[in-house]
Amino acid sequence: MQYRFKMPIGDWSNDGHGKCDWFEFSSNKPVEEVREIHFRGTKETFDIHAVCNEYGESTYSGPIPKWAEKYFDKQYNDVIDGPVGLANLWADMLMQTDPTLNLTLVQDSIEMLPFYGFDSEKRHIEFVGYGLFE
């Protein structure tokens, strides 16, 4: 059976800077099991919470495991590919912790109805619900 869940990179609870990118993953295990793998993995495999954990910080200062080197610029220890790189690092950390887990980043994105700028007929879709948020 295949399961799908979202993994946020950034301030998903919107109680800080409010910036967050969401990534959808396909998994061979349900989200509850993956959460348990996460808790185990941050202790046994790699502390993902220590990577880019301060606002405006894109680096990691701790030891980088061999399997994770591909996610970091070796000169500055910057995370390569920003949020998508960190999402893939997180998924890889989980799969390193439990080799029976298979996570795949879902690449089929859904197009958003609103768009930036104007179309060929000089039309634009305004913000909907902008005033609902403080």
Buried (B, 14 or more C-beta within 10 A) or exposed (E): EEBEBEBBBBEBEEEEEEEBBEBBBBBBBEEEBBEEBBEEBBEEBBBBEEBBEEEEEBEBEEEBEEBBEEBBEEEEBBBBEEBBBBBBBBBBBBBBBBEEBBBEEEEEEEEEEEEEEEEEEEEEEEEEEEEEEE
